[in-house]
Every structure is written in structure tokens, then in C-alpha cells.
Amino acid sequence: MEAGLNSTTFWLAIGLVLLVEGFMPFVSPSTWRQTFAQILRLTDGQLRFFGLISLLLGLLLIWWLA
């Protein structure tokens, strides 16, 4: 099997993201709504911090698995 990113891998990754993102609104919409409301109250700096941490963890995971 060919190593690296191909079309199937890309679409599987997109599907996994959609699956994870859709889980909470489907299972517990009220909890998801409350969590989203809390996120909206964060400052720009707090959002950027969490965004940076997410980016770094994602890159670390990709590097570790590749």
C-alpha cells in the first residue's frame, strides 16, 4: 500500500471530523448549546490560545502517526 496522503485518506479524515463534530449536538443538544454559549463568552486571546493548542496537538499527532 502506498504511504502518504491520497484522496481516500483525505475523505476518511473529513468523515471522521464530521462524525466527531456531530456527536454532541445529536446526543445532547442542550449540553452542546450551553457549551457553545460558554465558548462565545471567551475573549479573543483565550480563543486564540485554545486554537493554538489544538493546532499544535493536531500537528504533533500527525507527526507521530506519519
mmCIF file of the N, C-alpha and C atoms, coordinates in Angstrom:
data_MODEL
# 
_entry.id   MODEL 
# 
loop_
_atom_site.group_PDB 
_atom_site.id 
_atom_site.type_symbol 
_atom_site.label_atom_id 
_atom_site.label_alt_id 
_atom_site.label_comp_id 
_atom_site.label_asym_id 
_atom_site.label_entity_id 
_atom_site.label_seq_id 
_atom_site.pdbx_PDB_ins_code 
_atom_site.Cartn_x 
_atom_site.Cartn_y 
_atom_site.Cartn_z 
_atom_site.occupancy 
_atom_site.B_iso_or_equiv 
_atom_site.pdbx_formal_charge 
_atom_site.auth_seq_id 
_atom_site.auth_comp_id 
_atom_site.auth_asym_id 
_atom_site.auth_atom_id 
_atom_site.pdbx_PDB_model_num 
ATOM 1   N N  . MET A 1 1  ? 0.834   -1.179 0.000  1.00 0.00 ? 1  MET A N  1 
ATOM 2   C CA . MET A 1 1  ? 0.000   0.000  0.000  1.00 0.00 ? 1  MET A CA 1 
ATOM 3   C C  . MET A 1 1  ? 0.880   1.244  0.000  1.00 0.00 ? 1  MET A C  1 
ATOM 4   N N  . GLU A 1 2  ? 0.464   2.216  -0.738 1.00 0.00 ? 2  GLU A N  1 
ATOM 5   C CA . GLU A 1 2  ? 1.232   3.441  -0.890 1.00 0.00 ? 2  GLU A CA 1 
ATOM 6   C C  . GLU A 1 2  ? 1.168   4.282  0.381  1.00 0.00 ? 2  GLU A C  1 
ATOM 7   N N  . ALA A 1 3  ? 2.326   4.764  0.828  1.00 0.00 ? 3  ALA A N  1 
ATOM 8   C CA . ALA A 1 3  ? 2.365   5.635  2.007  1.00 0.00 ? 3  ALA A CA 1 
ATOM 9   C C  . ALA A 1 3  ? 2.030   7.062  1.593  1.00 0.00 ? 3  ALA A C  1 
ATOM 10  N N  . GLY A 1 4  ? 1.494   7.827  2.527  1.00 0.00 ? 4  GLY A N  1 
ATOM 11  C CA . GLY A 1 4  ? 1.199   9.229  2.252  1.00 0.00 ? 4  GLY A CA 1 
ATOM 12  C C  . GLY A 1 4  ? -0.283  9.486  2.118  1.00 0.00 ? 4  GLY A C  1 
ATOM 13  N N  . LEU A 1 5  ? -0.589  10.728 1.837  1.00 0.00 ? 5  LEU A N  1 
ATOM 14  C CA . LEU A 1 5  ? -1.977  11.169 1.739  1.00 0.00 ? 5  LEU A CA 1 
ATOM 15  C C  . LEU A 1 5  ? -2.502  10.915 0.341  1.00 0.00 ? 5  LEU A C  1 
ATOM 16  N N  . ASN A 1 6  ? -3.657  10.265 0.269  1.00 0.00 ? 6  ASN A N  1 
ATOM 17  C CA . ASN A 1 6  ? -4.336  10.118 -1.006 1.00 0.00 ? 6  ASN A CA 1 
ATOM 18  C C  . ASN A 1 6  ? -5.773  10.558 -0.826 1.00 0.00 ? 6  ASN A C  1 
ATOM 19  N N  . SER A 1 7  ? -6.541  10.515 -1.872 1.00 0.00 ? 7  SER A N  1 
ATOM 20  C CA . SER A 1 7  ? -7.908  11.003 -1.838 1.00 0.00 ? 7  SER A CA 1 
ATOM 21  C C  . SER A 1 7  ? -8.758  10.263 -0.813 1.00 0.00 ? 7  SER A C  1 
ATOM 22  N N  . THR A 1 8  ? -8.621  8.959  -0.739 1.00 0.00 ? 8  THR A N  1 
ATOM 23  C CA . THR A 1 8  ? -9.412  8.166  0.202  1.00 0.00 ? 8  THR A CA 1 
ATOM 24  C C  . THR A 1 8  ? -9.080  8.543  1.641  1.00 0.00 ? 8  THR A C  1 
ATOM 25  N N  . THR A 1 9  ? -7.816  8.702  1.947  1.00 0.00 ? 9  THR A N  1 
ATOM 26  C CA . THR A 1 9  ? -7.405  9.084  3.294  1.00 0.00 ? 9  THR A CA 1 
ATOM 27  C C  . THR A 1 9  ? -7.978  10.443 3.658  1.00 0.00 ? 9  THR A C  1 
ATOM 28  N N  . PHE A 1 10 ? -7.919  11.378 2.727  1.00 0.00 ? 10 PHE A N  1 
ATOM 29  C CA . PHE A 1 10 ? -8.453  12.721 2.962  1.00 0.00 ? 10 PHE A CA 1 
ATOM 30  C C  . PHE A 1 10 ? -9.938  12.662 3.287  1.00 0.00 ? 10 PHE A C  1 
ATOM 31  N N  . TRP A 1 11 ? -10.722 11.949 2.484  1.00 0.00 ? 11 TRP A N  1 
ATOM 32  C CA . TRP A 1 11 ? -12.166 11.890 2.700  1.00 0.00 ? 11 TRP A CA 1 
ATOM 33  C C  . TRP A 1 11 ? -12.521 11.104 3.964  1.00 0.00 ? 11 TRP A C  1 
ATOM 34  N N  . LEU A 1 12 ? -11.718 10.120 4.316  1.00 0.00 ? 12 LEU A N  1 
ATOM 35  C CA . LEU A 1 12 ? -11.922 9.425  5.593  1.00 0.00 ? 12 LEU A CA 1 
ATOM 36  C C  . LEU A 1 12 ? -11.680 10.373 6.763  1.00 0.00 ? 12 LEU A C  1 
ATOM 37  N N  . ALA A 1 13 ? -10.661 11.209 6.660  1.00 0.00 ? 13 ALA A N  1 
ATOM 38  C CA . ALA A 1 13 ? -10.380 12.183 7.714  1.00 0.00 ? 13 ALA A CA 1 
ATOM 39  C C  . ALA A 1 13 ? -11.518 13.198 7.832  1.00 0.00 ? 13 ALA A C  1 
ATOM 40  N N  . ILE A 1 14 ? -12.037 13.674 6.720  1.00 0.00 ? 14 ILE A N  1 
ATOM 41  C CA . ILE A 1 14 ? -13.161 14.612 6.730  1.00 0.00 ? 14 ILE A CA 1 
ATOM 42  C C  . ILE A 1 14 ? -14.385 13.944 7.358  1.00 0.00 ? 14 ILE A C  1 
ATOM 43  N N  . GLY A 1 15 ? -14.638 12.706 6.989  1.00 0.00 ? 15 GLY A N  1 
ATOM 44  C CA . GLY A 1 15 ? -15.759 11.967 7.560  1.00 0.00 ? 15 GLY A CA 1 
ATOM 45  C C  . GLY A 1 15 ? -15.621 11.792 9.058  1.00 0.00 ? 15 GLY A C  1 
ATOM 46  N N  . LEU A 1 16 ? -14.418 11.522 9.540  1.00 0.00 ? 16 LEU A N  1 
ATOM 47  C CA . LEU A 1 16 ? -14.180 11.375 10.968 1.00 0.00 ? 16 LEU A CA 1 
ATOM 48  C C  . LEU A 1 16 ? -14.419 12.698 11.702 1.00 0.00 ? 16 LEU A C  1 
ATOM 49  N N  . VAL A 1 17 ? -13.974 13.802 11.124 1.00 0.00 ? 17 VAL A N  1 
ATOM 50  C CA . VAL A 1 17 ? -14.217 15.116 11.721 1.00 0.00 ? 17 VAL A CA 1 
ATOM 51  C C  . VAL A 1 17 ? -15.717 15.374 11.830 1.00 0.00 ? 17 VAL A C  1 
ATOM 52  N N  . LEU A 1 18 ? -16.464 15.112 10.770 1.00 0.00 ? 18 LEU A N  1 
ATOM 53  C CA . LEU A 1 18 ? -17.910 15.319 10.790 1.00 0.00 ? 18 LEU A CA 1 
ATOM 54  C C  . LEU A 1 18 ? -18.593 14.421 11.813 1.00 0.00 ? 18 LEU A C  1 
ATOM 55  N N  . LEU A 1 19 ? -18.127 13.206 11.932 1.00 0.00 ? 19 LEU A N  1 
ATOM 56  C CA . LEU A 1 19 ? -18.675 12.272 12.915 1.00 0.00 ? 19 LEU A CA 1 
ATOM 57  C C  . LEU A 1 19 ? -18.467 12.794 14.333 1.00 0.00 ? 19 LEU A C  1 
ATOM 58  N N  . VAL A 1 20 ? -17.248 13.226 14.630 1.00 0.00 ? 20 VAL A N  1 
ATOM 59  C CA . VAL A 1 20 ? -16.934 13.734 15.965 1.00 0.00 ? 20 VAL A CA 1 
ATOM 60  C C  . VAL A 1 20 ? -17.690 15.030 16.241 1.00 0.00 ? 20 VAL A C  1 
ATOM 61  N N  . GLU A 1 21 ? -17.719 15.932 15.261 1.00 0.00 ? 21 GLU A N  1 
ATOM 62  C CA . GLU A 1 21 ? -18.390 17.215 15.440 1.00 0.00 ? 21 GLU A CA 1 
ATOM 63  C C  . GLU A 1 21 ? -19.901 17.067 15.593 1.00 0.00 ? 21 GLU A C  1 
ATOM 64  N N  . GLY A 1 22 ? -20.498 16.079 14.978 1.00 0.00 ? 22 GLY A N  1 
ATOM 65  C CA . GLY A 1 22 ? -21.937 15.903 15.043 1.00 0.00 ? 22 GLY A CA 1 
ATOM 66  C C  . GLY A 1 22 ? -22.422 15.092 16.224 1.00 0.00 ? 22 GLY A C  1 
ATOM 67  N N  . PHE A 1 23 ? -21.526 14.461 16.946 1.00 0.00 ? 23 PHE A N  1 
ATOM 68  C CA . PHE A 1 23 ? -21.921 13.566 18.029 1.00 0.00 ? 23 PHE A CA 1 
ATOM 69  C C  . PHE A 1 23 ? -22.653 14.296 19.155 1.00 0.00 ? 23 PHE A C  1 
ATOM 70  N N  . MET A 1 24 ? -22.051 15.339 19.723 1.00 0.00 ? 24 MET A N  1 
ATOM 71  C CA . MET A 1 24 ? -22.669 16.030 20.865 1.00 0.00 ? 24 MET A CA 1 
ATOM 72  C C  . MET A 1 24 ? -23.984 16.718 20.513 1.00 0.00 ? 24 MET A C  1 
ATOM 73  N N  . PRO A 1 25 ? -24.079 17.446 19.397 1.00 0.00 ? 25 PRO A N  1 
ATOM 74  C CA . PRO A 1 25 ? -25.382 18.049 19.087 1.00 0.00 ? 25 PRO A CA 1 
ATOM 75  C C  . PRO A 1 25 ? -26.484 16.998 18.909 1.00 0.00 ? 25 PRO A C  1 
ATOM 76  N N  . PHE A 1 26 ? -26.127 15.821 18.441 1.00 0.00 ? 26 PHE A N  1 
ATOM 77  C CA . PHE A 1 26 ? -27.117 14.763 18.251 1.00 0.00 ? 26 PHE A CA 1 
ATOM 78  C C  . PHE A 1 26 ? -27.516 14.115 19.572 1.00 0.00 ? 26 PHE A C  1 
ATOM 79  N N  . VAL A 1 27 ? -26.513 13.791 20.405 1.00 0.00 ? 27 VAL A N  1 
ATOM 80  C CA . VAL A 1 27 ? -26.753 13.061 21.642 1.00 0.00 ? 27 VAL A CA 1 
ATOM 81  C C  . VAL A 1 27 ? -27.336 13.968 22.729 1.00 0.00 ? 27 VAL A C  1 
ATOM 82  N N  . SER A 1 28 ? -26.801 15.175 22.856 1.00 0.00 ? 28 SER A N  1 
ATOM 83  C CA . SER A 1 28 ? -27.229 16.069 23.928 1.00 0.00 ? 28 SER A CA 1 
ATOM 84  C C  . SER A 1 28 ? -27.228 17.519 23.445 1.00 0.00 ? 28 SER A C  1 
ATOM 85  N N  . PRO A 1 29 ? -28.258 17.905 22.698 1.00 0.00 ? 29 PRO A N  1 
ATOM 86  C CA . PRO A 1 29 ? -28.273 19.259 22.129 1.00 0.00 ? 29 PRO A CA 1 
ATOM 87  C C  . PRO A 1 29 ? -28.255 20.374 23.176 1.00 0.00 ? 29 PRO A C  1 
ATOM 88  N N  . SER A 1 30 ? -28.904 20.169 24.315 1.00 0.00 ? 30 SER A N  1 
ATOM 89  C CA . SER A 1 30 ? -28.913 21.235 25.329 1.00 0.00 ? 30 SER A CA 1 
ATOM 90  C C  . SER A 1 30 ? -27.528 21.433 25.929 1.00 0.00 ? 30 SER A C  1 
ATOM 91  N N  . THR A 1 31 ? -26.815 20.351 26.205 1.00 0.00 ? 31 THR A N  1 
ATOM 92  C CA . THR A 1 31 ? -25.448 20.467 26.724 1.00 0.00 ? 31 THR A CA 1 
ATOM 93  C C  . THR A 1 31 ? -24.542 21.116 25.685 1.00 0.00 ? 31 THR A C  1 
ATOM 94  N N  . TRP A 1 32 ? -24.705 20.745 24.442 1.00 0.00 ? 32 TRP A N  1 
ATOM 95  C CA . TRP A 1 32 ? -23.903 21.338 23.371 1.00 0.00 ? 32 TRP A CA 1 
ATOM 96  C C  . TRP A 1 32 ? -24.185 22.835 23.276 1.00 0.00 ? 32 TRP A C  1 
ATOM 97  N N  . ARG A 1 33 ? -25.437 23.225 23.375 1.00 0.00 ? 33 ARG A N  1 
ATOM 98  C CA . ARG A 1 33 ? -25.818 24.636 23.300 1.00 0.00 ? 33 ARG A CA 1 
ATOM 99  C C  . ARG A 1 33 ? -25.210 25.428 24.466 1.00 0.00 ? 33 ARG A C  1 
ATOM 100 N N  . GLN A 1 34 ? -25.244 24.864 25.678 1.00 0.00 ? 34 GLN A N  1 
ATOM 101 C CA . GLN A 1 34 ? -24.655 25.531 26.843 1.00 0.00 ? 34 GLN A CA 1 
ATOM 102 C C  . GLN A 1 34 ? -23.137 25.681 26.680 1.00 0.00 ? 34 GLN A C  1 
ATOM 103 N N  . THR A 1 35 ? -22.502 24.629 26.197 1.00 0.00 ? 35 THR A N  1 
ATOM 104 C CA . THR A 1 35 ? -21.052 24.674 25.976 1.00 0.00 ? 35 THR A CA 1 
ATOM 105 C C  . THR A 1 35 ? -20.704 25.721 24.931 1.00 0.00 ? 35 THR A C  1 
ATOM 106 N N  . PHE A 1 36 ? -21.477 25.762 23.857 1.00 0.00 ? 36 PHE A N  1 
ATOM 107 C CA . PHE A 1 36 ? -21.242 26.738 22.791 1.00 0.00 ? 36 PHE A CA 1 
ATOM 108 C C  . PHE A 1 36 ? -21.428 28.159 23.318 1.00 0.00 ? 36 PHE A C  1 
ATOM 109 N N  . ALA A 1 37 ? -22.430 28.373 24.175 1.00 0.00 ? 37 ALA A N  1 
ATOM 110 C CA . ALA A 1 37 ? -22.651 29.696 24.771 1.00 0.00 ? 37 ALA A CA 1 
ATOM 111 C C  . ALA A 1 37 ? -21.463 30.103 25.639 1.00 0.00 ? 37 ALA A C  1 
ATOM 112 N N  . GLN A 1 38 ? -20.870 29.158 26.364 1.00 0.00 ? 38 GLN A N  1 
ATOM 113 C CA . GLN A 1 38 ? -19.683 29.450 27.170 1.00 0.00 ? 38 GLN A CA 1 
ATOM 114 C C  . GLN A 1 38 ? -18.501 29.810 26.283 1.00 0.00 ? 38 GLN A C  1 
ATOM 115 N N  . ILE A 1 39 ? -18.370 29.125 25.174 1.00 0.00 ? 39 ILE A N  1 
ATOM 116 C CA . ILE A 1 39 ? -17.275 29.415 24.239 1.00 0.00 ? 39 ILE A CA 1 
ATOM 117 C C  . ILE A 1 39 ? -17.424 30.821 23.676 1.00 0.00 ? 39 ILE A C  1 
ATOM 118 N N  . LEU A 1 40 ? -18.654 31.241 23.399 1.00 0.00 ? 40 LEU A N  1 
ATOM 119 C CA . LEU A 1 40 ? -18.895 32.583 22.863 1.00 0.00 ? 40 LEU A CA 1 
ATOM 120 C C  . LEU A 1 40 ? -18.482 33.682 23.846 1.00 0.00 ? 40 LEU A C  1 
ATOM 121 N N  . ARG A 1 41 ? -18.450 33.380 25.139 1.00 0.00 ? 41 ARG A N  1 
ATOM 122 C CA . ARG A 1 41 ? -18.072 34.364 26.153 1.00 0.00 ? 41 ARG A CA 1 
ATOM 123 C C  . ARG A 1 41 ? -16.558 34.478 26.339 1.00 0.00 ? 41 ARG A C  1 
ATOM 124 N N  . LEU A 1 42 ? -15.783 33.613 25.723 1.00 0.00 ? 42 LEU A N  1 
ATOM 125 C CA . LEU A 1 42 ? -14.327 33.687 25.843 1.00 0.00 ? 42 LEU A CA 1 
ATOM 126 C C  . LEU A 1 42 ? -13.798 34.913 25.112 1.00 0.00 ? 42 LEU A C  1 
ATOM 127 N N  . THR A 1 43 ? -12.700 35.451 25.611 1.00 0.00 ? 43 THR A N  1 
ATOM 128 C CA . THR A 1 43 ? -12.057 36.581 24.935 1.00 0.00 ? 43 THR A CA 1 
ATOM 129 C C  . THR A 1 43 ? -11.318 36.080 23.693 1.00 0.00 ? 43 THR A C  1 
ATOM 130 N N  . ASP A 1 44 ? -10.936 37.023 22.840 1.00 0.00 ? 44 ASP A N  1 
ATOM 131 C CA . ASP A 1 44 ? -10.176 36.653 21.638 1.00 0.00 ? 44 ASP A CA 1 
ATOM 132 C C  . ASP A 1 44 ? -8.873  35.952 22.005 1.00 0.00 ? 44 ASP A C  1 
ATOM 133 N N  . GLY A 1 45 ? -8.209  36.439 23.036 1.00 0.00 ? 45 GLY A N  1 
ATOM 134 C CA . GLY A 1 45 ? -6.949  35.823 23.462 1.00 0.00 ? 45 GLY A CA 1 
ATOM 135 C C  . GLY A 1 45 ? -7.133  34.389 23.937 1.00 0.00 ? 45 GLY A C  1 
ATOM 136 N N  . GLN A 1 46 ? -8.219  34.139 24.669 1.00 0.00 ? 46 GLN A N  1 
ATOM 137 C CA . GLN A 1 46 ? -8.497  32.778 25.131 1.00 0.00 ? 46 GLN A CA 1 
ATOM 138 C C  . GLN A 1 46 ? -8.804  31.861 23.958 1.00 0.00 ? 46 GLN A C  1 
ATOM 139 N N  . LEU A 1 47 ? -9.592  32.354 23.001 1.00 0.00 ? 47 LEU A N  1 
ATOM 140 C CA . LEU A 1 47 ? -9.897  31.541 21.814 1.00 0.00 ? 47 LEU A CA 1 
ATOM 141 C C  . LEU A 1 47 ? -8.635  31.237 21.016 1.00 0.00 ? 47 LEU A C  1 
ATOM 142 N N  . ARG A 1 48 ? -7.767  32.252 20.869 1.00 0.00 ? 48 ARG A N  1 
ATOM 143 C CA . ARG A 1 48 ? -6.518  32.033 20.138 1.00 0.00 ? 48 ARG A CA 1 
ATOM 144 C C  . ARG A 1 48 ? -5.643  31.009 20.848 1.00 0.00 ? 48 ARG A C  1 
ATOM 145 N N  . PHE A 1 49 ? -5.600  31.072 22.178 1.00 0.00 ? 49 PHE A N  1 
ATOM 146 C CA . PHE A 1 49 ? -4.809  30.106 22.945 1.00 0.00 ? 49 PHE A CA 1 
ATOM 147 C C  . PHE A 1 49 ? -5.306  28.686 22.700 1.00 0.00 ? 49 PHE A C  1 
ATOM 148 N N  . PHE A 1 50 ? -6.628  28.481 22.816 1.00 0.00 ? 50 PHE A N  1 
ATOM 149 C CA . PHE A 1 50 ? -7.175  27.144 22.580 1.00 0.00 ? 50 PHE A CA 1 
ATOM 150 C C  . PHE A 1 50 ? -6.990  26.708 21.120 1.00 0.00 ? 50 PHE A C  1 
ATOM 151 N N  . GLY A 1 51 ? -7.094  27.664 20.203 1.00 0.00 ? 51 GLY A N  1 
ATOM 152 C CA . GLY A 1 51 ? -6.834  27.345 18.798 1.00 0.00 ? 51 GLY A CA 1 
ATOM 153 C C  . GLY A 1 51 ? -5.398  26.919 18.579 1.00 0.00 ? 51 GLY A C  1 
ATOM 154 N N  . LEU A 1 52 ? -4.462  27.635 19.198 1.00 0.00 ? 52 LEU A N  1 
ATOM 155 C CA . LEU A 1 52 ? -3.043  27.289 19.077 1.00 0.00 ? 52 LEU A CA 1 
ATOM 156 C C  . LEU A 1 52 ? -2.766  25.912 19.657 1.00 0.00 ? 52 LEU A C  1 
ATOM 157 N N  . ILE A 1 53 ? -3.327  25.625 20.830 1.00 0.00 ? 53 ILE A N  1 
ATOM 158 C CA . ILE A 1 53 ? -3.126  24.314 21.455 1.00 0.00 ? 53 ILE A CA 1 
ATOM 159 C C  . ILE A 1 53 ? -3.689  23.216 20.549 1.00 0.00 ? 53 ILE A C  1 
ATOM 160 N N  . SER A 1 54 ? -4.865  23.452 19.971 1.00 0.00 ? 54 SER A N  1 
ATOM 161 C CA . SER A 1 54 ? -5.459  22.465 19.065 1.00 0.00 ? 54 SER A CA 1 
ATOM 162 C C  . SER A 1 54 ? -4.583  22.234 17.836 1.00 0.00 ? 54 SER A C  1 
ATOM 163 N N  . LEU A 1 55 ? -4.079  23.325 17.267 1.00 0.00 ? 55 LEU A N  1 
ATOM 164 C CA . LEU A 1 55 ? -3.192  23.196 16.107 1.00 0.00 ? 55 LEU A CA 1 
ATOM 165 C C  . LEU A 1 55 ? -1.942  22.400 16.447 1.00 0.00 ? 55 LEU A C  1 
ATOM 166 N N  . LEU A 1 56 ? -1.322  22.733 17.578 1.00 0.00 ? 56 LEU A N  1 
ATOM 167 C CA . LEU A 1 56 ? -0.096  22.040 17.975 1.00 0.00 ? 56 LEU A CA 1 
ATOM 168 C C  . LEU A 1 56 ? -0.346  20.565 18.272 1.00 0.00 ? 56 LEU A C  1 
ATOM 169 N N  . LEU A 1 57 ? -1.452  20.264 18.952 1.00 0.00 ? 57 LEU A N  1 
ATOM 170 C CA . LEU A 1 57 ? -1.767  18.857 19.222 1.00 0.00 ? 57 LEU A CA 1 
ATOM 171 C C  . LEU A 1 57 ? -2.049  18.097 17.930 1.00 0.00 ? 57 LEU A C  1 
ATOM 172 N N  . GLY A 1 58 ? -2.757  18.735 17.002 1.00 0.00 ? 58 GLY A N  1 
ATOM 173 C CA . GLY A 1 58 ? -3.017  18.099 15.709 1.00 0.00 ? 58 GLY A CA 1 
ATOM 174 C C  . GLY A 1 58 ? -1.740  17.830 14.940 1.00 0.00 ? 58 GLY A C  1 
ATOM 175 N N  . LEU A 1 59 ? -0.842  18.821 14.903 1.00 0.00 ? 59 LEU A N  1 
ATOM 176 C CA . LEU A 1 59 ? 0.439   18.632 14.216 1.00 0.00 ? 59 LEU A CA 1 
ATOM 177 C C  . LEU A 1 59 ? 1.270   17.547 14.881 1.00 0.00 ? 59 LEU A C  1 
ATOM 178 N N  . LEU A 1 60 ? 1.271   17.537 16.216 1.00 0.00 ? 60 LEU A N  1 
ATOM 179 C CA . LEU A 1 60 ? 2.008   16.506 16.943 1.00 0.00 ? 60 LEU A CA 1 
ATOM 180 C C  . LEU A 1 60 ? 1.462   15.118 16.636 1.00 0.00 ? 60 LEU A C  1 
ATOM 181 N N  . LEU A 1 61 ? 0.150   14.987 16.607 1.00 0.00 ? 61 LEU A N  1 
ATOM 182 C CA . LEU A 1 61 ? -0.474  13.698 16.301 1.00 0.00 ? 61 LEU A CA 1 
ATOM 183 C C  . LEU A 1 61 ? -0.153  13.249 14.876 1.00 0.00 ? 61 LEU A C  1 
ATOM 184 N N  . ILE A 1 62 ? -0.228  14.178 13.925 1.00 0.00 ? 62 ILE A N  1 
ATOM 185 C CA . ILE A 1 62 ? 0.095   13.849 12.529 1.00 0.00 ? 62 ILE A CA 1 
ATOM 186 C C  . ILE A 1 62 ? 1.566   13.438 12.415 1.00 0.00 ? 62 ILE A C  1 
ATOM 187 N N  . TRP A 1 63 ? 2.457   14.195 13.063 1.00 0.00 ? 63 TRP A N  1 
ATOM 188 C CA . TRP A 1 63 ? 3.876   13.869 13.020 1.00 0.00 ? 63 TRP A CA 1 
ATOM 189 C C  . TRP A 1 63 ? 4.131   12.499 13.636 1.00 0.00 ? 63 TRP A C  1 
ATOM 190 N N  . TRP A 1 64 ? 3.474   12.209 14.765 1.00 0.00 ? 64 TRP A N  1 
ATOM 191 C CA . TRP A 1 64 ? 3.678   10.950 15.474 1.00 0.00 ? 64 TRP A CA 1 
ATOM 192 C C  . TRP A 1 64 ? 3.179   9.770  14.642 1.00 0.00 ? 64 TRP A C  1 
ATOM 193 N N  . LEU A 1 65 ? 2.062   9.930  13.950 1.00 0.00 ? 65 LEU A N  1 
ATOM 194 C CA . LEU A 1 65 ? 1.491   8.830  13.179 1.00 0.00 ? 65 LEU A CA 1 
ATOM 195 C C  . LEU A 1 65 ? 2.124   8.662  11.793 1.00 0.00 ? 65 LEU A C  1 
ATOM 196 N N  . ALA A 1 66 ? 2.735   9.715  11.283 1.00 0.00 ? 66 ALA A N  1 
ATOM 197 C CA . ALA A 1 66 ? 3.281   9.655  9.916  1.00 0.00 ? 66 ALA A CA 1 
ATOM 198 C C  . ALA A 1 66 ? 4.619   8.961  9.864  1.00 0.00 ? 66 ALA A C  1 
# 
